[in-house]
Amino acid sequence: MTDNKDRGDAERGAASASQTLDRAIHLVRLISAARGTGLALSDLVRLAGLTKPTTRRLLVSLIDNGMVEQDLESRRYHLGPETYAFGVIAAERFGIHRLAADSLIRLAALSGDAALLSVQHGTEWVCLSREEGSFPLRSHVLQPGDRHPVGAGAAGLALIAGLSDEDIAGMLAVNADRLVADYPGHPLDALRRQIAETQANGYALNSGYVIKGSWGIAVAFRDPRSHTHAALTIAGVESRFTGGRVEELAALLINEKTLLEQRLGGAAHPS
C-alpha cells in the first residue's frame, strides 16, 4: 500500500512539474511573439489564462534563469539573454536561415515584395526570417516569430500539401478547431480544395483569406540535415498579385527552392 501511495505521489509531482514547465514555455512564446514591444504583466495574465500570482511566480523563475528580463522603466517583459545564447547554439543544427539568407535577398530584390522563411514545428509553422522588397506598399502581417497552424497561410498551405494523404487528414483533424476559430473566412472544405490545387500547381497561394488584402505565395522544401520541413514565401498586398504575376512569382520561388535544396544537400554531404 505504501509503495502504491509513494508511486502515486511521485506521478502527481511529475505531472505538476510538467505543467509548470509547459506554462513557463508558453509565457516565453508569448513574449517572443510580442517581439521588441514586450508585454506587461496584465497582458501575460490575460493571454496565458493564468492567475496573477502564478504568472508572476513563473516570470521570476524565468528571470532568475536568464530566459526573460523586465525593463525597469516600462515594467514590460522581454526575452532574456539566455534565449539568444540558446538560439546561437541551436543555429549550428537548425541553421537553415543562414543558408536561406541569400535566397530571401534574391527573392525580395527580384519581386520587390517581402520574402520570408518559415519552418514547421509539430502542428504549427513559425516565421524565422523576413527580407523586405523595394515596393513601398507592403503587407506587415507576417513577422519573424509569428506562429500559425499548419494549413493556414501560404506557408502553412505549402507545408500541408507536401504531406501524405494520411498525414494531411491527421493534421487537419488536430488543427480543425483552431483553423475554424481563427480563420472563419476559410472553411475546411475550401482548405481541402486549396491543398489539391497546391499539389497540382506545385506552389501554394493565399488569396487574402488570413487577412483581407494581404496575399502570399509559397513553396515547401526539406532540409536533409535536420529533416526540417520549411517554406519560402513571397508576401505583399493584393494589387501585387494581379494578371500573370502569380505565375512569375511562382517561377521565382520554384527556381530558388531548387538552388536552396542543392545548397542544403551540399551542406549535408560536405566534400
N, C-alpha and C positions, 0 to 999 in steps of 0.2 A: 504494500500500500504506500509506504514511504517513497519507494523508488518511482511509483507512478506519479505521486504528488510532486516530487522533485523534477521529474521529466516534464510535467505539465507547467510548472513554474518556469523552467528553462525555455520551453516553447513560447510561453507568453512573453517572457523577457526578450526573446529573439524577435518576435513579431513587433513588440513595441519599439525596439531599436531600429528595425527595418522601416517602420512607419515614420520615425523621426528622421531617418536618412532621406526617405522619399520627400518629406516635407521640406527639408533643408535644400535638396537639389532643386525642388520646384521653385523655391524662393530665388535661388541663383539664376534659374532660367528666366524668371520674371524680370529680374534686374538686368539681365543680359539683353532681353528684348527691348528694354527702355533705352538702350544704348547710352549716349552721352548725357541724357537728361536726368537719369537716376529716378528713384521712386521714394516717395515719402512713406513713413510707417503706415499711415492710414490707407495709402494705395495698396501696399502689400497685404494688409489685413483683408481688404476687400477682394483683391484678385486671388489670393490664396484660399480664402474662405476659412481662415483660422481665427482664433481669438487673439486679441491684442497681446496678452501676456505670453502666449505660445509663440507668436511671431517674433516678439522682442527677444525671447529666450533663444530662439534659433538664430536670430541675427547676431546676437552677442557671441555665440559659439562660432559662427561663420567669420566674424570679425577677428576673433582670437586666433583663427587658423589662416588668416590672410585671404580668405575667399571673397570677403565683402569689406568695404570700408564706408564710413559715413562722413560726408562733408560737414565740417564743423559749423559753417555759416548757414547753409541751406537746410541742414539736417537730413538731406536726402541720401539714399543708399546707392552705392555704385559697386561694380566689380572690383575686387581687391587685386593686389599684385601677384598673389599666388595663382590666380586664374591665367595670367599672362605666362607665367613660368610653365604651367601645365600645357598651355597652347603651343609654346615653342617646342617642348619635348614631344608632344603628340604629332607635331608637324613632320617629324622625322619619319613617321609611319604614314600619316594621313596628309602628306604634303602635296596633295593633288592641286591645291590652289596655287602653289609655286609654279608647277609645270603648266597650269592652265592660264597663268597671268598673261603670257604673250597672246594667247587665243582671245582673251577678253579685250585686250588693247586693239587687236586687229579687227575684231568684230565691231567694236564701238567706232573705230575710225572709218571702216567701210560702210557701215549702216547709218552712222550719225546718231544712233539711239543707244540706250543703255544695254550693256552686255553683262550677263550675270552667270555665276557658277553656283549650283546647288547640289547637295548630296542627300541621299536617302539615309534616314536613321530610323530603323524599325518601320512603323506605320506613318511616319512623318518625313518631310523633307525640309532641309534647312538651307537658307541662302548663306553662302560663305563669302562671296566677293561680288563687287559691282564696279564696273568701269563706265563712266559717263561718256556719251557721244557729244557731238558738236551741235546737234539740233537744239535750239533754245527752248522749245516747248517739250517738257519731259513729264513722264509718269514717275512719281516718287513712292508708289505703293509698296514696292518690294525693296527691302534694305537688308544688308548683312545682319544675320542673327534672327531674322524673321522665320517663323515655323508655320507650316501648313500640313494638313493631312495629305498623304499620297492620293492622287486623284484630283486635287484642287489646283487650279492654275496651270499654266503651260508646262512648267517643270514637272509638277505632280502628275499631269496627264501623260507626258512623255515617259515618266518612270513606270507608271502602272501599265501602260500599253506594252512595255517590254517584258512583262511577266507572262508566265504560262496561264492558260485559261483557269486552271485550278487556283493558282495564286491570286489571280485577279478577283475571282469570286470571294476568296478568303479576305483579301484586302478591303473589298467593298463591304463585306459583312462587318468587319471590325470598325471601319470608319463611317459606316452608314449614318449613324445618329449625328455625328459631328458634321458630316457633309450636308445633311439635310438642315441642321440647325444654323450653320454658319453661312451656307450658300443657298438660300431659299430660291433664288432665281435659276438654279441649275439642278433640277431633279435627277435622281439616279438613272432614270431611263435615258435622259439626254446625255448623261455622262457615259453610259454604255455605248451609245451611238458614237460619241466622240472618240472613245477608245478604239472602236472598229475603224473609224476614219483615220486615226493616228497610225494604226498598224498598216493601213493601206497606203497612206501618203509617205510614211517614213519621218514625219515630224508632227508635233502637237501644236494646235492653235487655240489660244484662249481669246475669244472674241468679246472680252469685257464682261464675262459672267461673274468674276470675283468682285471687281469694282467697275462700274459702268464707265466706259470711255477709256479704260486702261487695258491695252491689249498686249499679248505676248506670244512668241513662237519659240519652240524649244525642241531639242533633240537629246536623247538619252545615250549614255555610254557607260562603260565599266572600267574601273581601274584594276588591272590584273595583279597589281602588287598587294593591295589591301582588300580586293574583291568589293570595293565600294561602288555602289551604283550612283551615278551623277548625271547632271543635265546642264547643257549650255542653253541660255535663253537670250533672246533679244526682246526688249520691252519698250513700249512707247505709247503715245496717245493714238486714238483710233484713226485719226487722219493720216497716220504714217503707214497704215496697212491697207490702203486702197489700190485699186487697179491690179496690176500684175506684181505688186511689190511683195506680197506674201510669198510667191514663188521665188523671187530674188533673194529674200531673206532666208528662206529655207535652203537654197543652194549655198549661201554663205555658211550657214550653220553645219550643213552636212559635210562641206569641204573641210571646215575647221575641226569637226568631230574626227574625220579621218586622220588629219595631221596630228591631233592630240592623242588619238589611240596609238599611232605609231610612236609618238614621243613617250607615252606611258609604257608601251611594250619594250622600248629600248631601256627605260629606267628599271623595268622589272628583270631584264636579262642583260646586264652590262657586259661589254666585251672585255 
